Amino acid sequence: MSGNVRLLDETLAATKAAGRAALIAYLPAGFPTVDGGIEAVKAVVAGGADIVEVGLPHSDPVLDGPVIQTADDIALRGGVKIADVMRTVREAHAATGVPVLVMTYWNPIDRYGVERFTAELAEAGGAGCILPDLPVQESALWREHAEKHGLATVFVVAPSSKDERLATITAAGSGFVYAASLMGVTGTRESVGEQAQDLVRRTKATTSIPVCVGLGVSNAVQAKEVAAFADGVIVGSAFVKRMLDAADEASGLAAVRELAAELAAGVRRMS
């Protein structure tokens, strides 16, 4: 069975044709529970998210700040497994119809087996993977299997990336490029800053695939700011924080749906 890279491409093309950026929501699998995580994905899509990233919880999440680390700890203590991540992708995609990617560090895939992981992700209806710590020069095996199974390979670029390096990364990637808006870990910020705009400009000079910005966006004002120069706005920690701060799961789901609606309005107010 082929994965949904084509659906991802079509979704990003459709938002561009509509004159706006896509809203991409990140949520970890297994948080607060596996079932609760699936419901959270449904809630953000109901609120207006166009694309979803499902995080594969990891014990050493080097890119993730304290909010997502806390959620990962909860998921890991709950015994979340890769099978639960695949179930989250399957049920979330089946319920919403939107592209669902997995964001994961390389070590869990390497241990699980690249062929097994890509085959199962495609079978679950996944659209691809975001791989923040996989060096492009070591990615040939992954890309071979991802392409075979119809999955996007999304690499992360940072403000420190030189232009030559950007060209190498974007030539190897597919789906979209994840532009980290600043140096550091995930988390909400007061301002997303000019670094992100410069990085998007430099990245777009090397590729025709969409460039989406993450790290630091937490409200509609920031979403509007980023949507003015990026093809997609990625929000993670702000959603996770709403879930962590909620008194119970039901109010958490209501809170992430409400935030998604605010952010969706932000990316639509680009002019």
Secondary structure, 3 states (H helix, E strand, C coil): CCCCHHHHHHHHHHHHHCCCCEEEEEEECCCCCHHHHHHHHHHHHHHCCCEEEEECCCCCCCCCCHHHHHHHHHHHHCCCCHHHHHHHHHHHHHHHCCCEEEECCHHHHHHHCHHHHHHHHHHCCCCEEECCCCCHHHCHHHHHHHHHCCCEEECEECCCCCHHHHHHHHHHCCCCEEEECCCCCCCCCCCCCHHHHHHHHHHHCCCCCCEEEECCCCCHHHHHHHHCCCCEEEECHHHHHHHHHCCCHHHHHHHHHHHHHHHHHHHHCCC
